[in-house]
Amino acid sequence: MMKVIINGYDGAMGTILANLIAKLDDMEVVAGITPTGATEYLKPSDYQGPADILIDFSHHACTQELMDYLVARGLPAVVCTTGQTEEEMAMIAKAAESVPIFKSANMSVGVALVAKVVQEVAAKFGNCEVEILEAHHNRKVDAPSGTAIILADAVRKARPELHDNVGRAGHAKRQPDEIGISSIRMGNIVGMHEVMFGTNNQTITIKHEAHDRALFADGAIDAARFLVGKPAGFYNMDDLLA
């Protein structure tokens, strides 16, 4: 039985994850970490009991504290939290030198597959123009989304000369070397990402839409099963799908 710590236990995703794990035969939640006092563990270091992996659906502000805990315990982790600064990403990369860490801005396997298709289209569809549209609920604070950045990076793997133009505004003409990224925040949209490739004669549109936040918890569970037993390193969805 895989013993799981959930960091961010009382958040929306932590709650969904705990409910899903409760229905599984091969996993159990042994500790829930939450600074709100909803459980007895206010920070990761408060729990020193048995564990096989930590799944993080918390806030990026606790990155250093979390990485220190993982390294001290030699514990692998699936980091599902988004919005990390460059400095915080460096903290995660440093910890991955000592323990296995799985990090993805979007835990959907479907999005990972879309990114692969996006890279292939960008490589083979000539000098097309690329636009990315993403939509989320009105409570999401970061824009563009981590998933939009993943998709833009997928384009750049084939077209490294392109750069992001986030939230196009003003009166300037569109430049041929840009990827336009636009964000919508409204209502209770779970997540929609659309990548458009266009020439003067045709357009290809690739779209992924999330209908339920449980898909992200499903992806975290898949990643946890993949990660346990792996050597130290920085893993992502490409490794899971390989």
N, C-alpha and C positions, 0 to 999 in steps of 0.2 A: 504494500500500500504506500503510494507516494505521499509524503507529508508536506503540506503546502502552507506557507505563510502568505497572507494577503496584506500588502501595504496599501492603505486606503480602503480598508474593509467596509466602512460605512458610506462610501461614496456611491454614486449611481452604478458605476461599472463594478466596483468591489462587491456590491450587493448582488448583482446579476451573476458574477463569477462564483460567489459563495453558494448561491442557489443551484447553479449548474453542477458544481463539484459535489454537492450533497447527494446528487442523483447518480454519481459514478461509483463503480466498484473498485477502481484502481487508484483513487485519490481521496484524501481527506484534508480539511482545513484544520491545522493545529494551533494557529494563532492569527488573530486579526489585529493589525496595527492601525490606530487612528488617533490623531491629536485632539479630537473632540471629546474624548472620554467615553465614547460609546462602548469601548472594551477596556480590559484591564491594562492593555499595552498601549502606551502613549507614543512610543518611539521604538524603532526596530531593536535597539539594544536592550529594551526591557524584557525581550523574550530570548532566553538562552536554552530553551528546550530542544527536543529532537526536531529536525527538519531536513527535507531533501532539496527544497527549492523555494524561492520567494517570487511571487508575482506582484508587480508594482503597478497599481492604478491610483497614484496619489497626486503629488504636485512637484514640479521640477525644483522648487526651492529647497527641498530636502535631499538633493542629489548627493552632496558630499557626505552627509550623515549616513545615507543609505549605502554608498559605496564603501565607506569605512567599515560598516557592519558586515557587509558581504565578504570583504577581504579578510577581516578578523576571524570570521567563522569558516572561511573556505566554502562559501555557499553560492551556488549558481542562482541566476535571477533572470526572469523575463521582465524587461522594462517596457511597459506599455504607456507610461506617462509621456506626454509631448510638451513642446514649448521650451526645451532646454536651450540655454545660451551656448555659445561656442566654448566658453570656459567649463560649463557643466558637461558638455559632450566630451571634453578632454578628460574630465574626471572619470566618466564612464569608460572611456578607452583605456585609461590608466588601470582601472580596476580589472578590466578584461585581460590584462597581462597576468593576473593572478587567479582569476576565476572565470568560468564560462558565463557570458552575458549575451542574451538575445535582446536586440533592440530594433524596433520598427515603429515608424510614425503612424502606421496603420496596421492593425493586427488581422485584417481580413485577407484570407488566402485569395479571394476573388480579386482584390486590388493588386496583389502581387502578380497574379496572372495577367491582369490588364497592363501593368507596367511592362511586362515582357513583350506584349503585343505592340504597345506604344513605341518601344525601342525599335522593333522590327519595321513598323510603318515609317518611322522617322528616317530609318536607314535607306529605305527603298522607294520612297515617294518623292524623289527629286528634291528640288529646292522649295518645298512647300512652306507656307506660313503656318505657324502653330499658335493656337489659343487654348487656354485652359480655363474652364468655368467650374467653380466649386461652391456648394451651398450647404450650410449647416444651421442648426437651431440658434435662437437668439441669445443663448447663454454662453456660446463659445467665444473665448476672448482673443485667440490668436488668429491672425489672417496674414498671408494665406495659410491654409491648413497644411499640416505636415504631409498629408497625402498629395496635395497639389505640388508640393516641393518634390516628393518622390517621383511624381509623373514628369515634372520638368527635368529632373535629373536623368530620368530614363530617356527623354528626348536628347539630352546633351551627350549621352553615351554614344549616340550615332551622329550628333551634330554639335560637337564641342565648341563651335564658334558662336553659338547662340547664347544670349543672356536674358535674364528675367526682366520684364516690365510689369511691375505689380501695381494694380489699380490705375490703369492708364487714365490720364486726365490732361486737360489743357487743349492746345490747338496745334500740337506738333503732328506731322505725318508719321504713320507707322513705319518703323525701320525694318529692313529685311532681316536683320540679325537678332531679332527679339522673340521671346516667348511671352505673349500677353497672358497675365494671370488675373482673373477677376473673382471677387468673393461676394457671396450673398449670405446674410444672416437674418433669419426670420422664423417665427413660429417654432415648431418642434421637429424640423427637418433632421433626420438622423445623419445623413451624409450623402451627397451626390457629387460626382466628379465626371466632367466631360472634357475630352481632349479632341480638338478639331484641327484637322490638317487640310489646308486649302490651297488650291492653285486657281488660276483664272478660269479653269474649265471644270473643276470638280472638287468635291469636299468629302473627306472621310471623317466620320465621327465615331469615337469610342467612348462608351459611357458605362459607369458603374454606379449603382444606387443601392444604399443600405436601407433595408426596411425595418430592422430591429437591432438595437445595440448588442443583443446577445451574440451577434456574429463576431464581435471583437473579443468577447470572452471565450468563444469557441476557438478562435485563433490563438489566444493565450494558452489555453489548455493543450492544443496541438504543439505549440512551441515548448511548453514545459516538458511534455513527453519526449520531444526531440532532444532537449538540452541536457537532461539528467544523464550523467555518465560521460559527457563530452569533456575534452581537455579545455584548459583555459583558452579564451579567445573571444572575439567579438563576432557574433552570429546574427544573421538577419533572415528575411523571408526567402532570399535566393538560396540560402543553405537548406532551408526547410523543404523547398520545392525541388532541390537537385536530385 
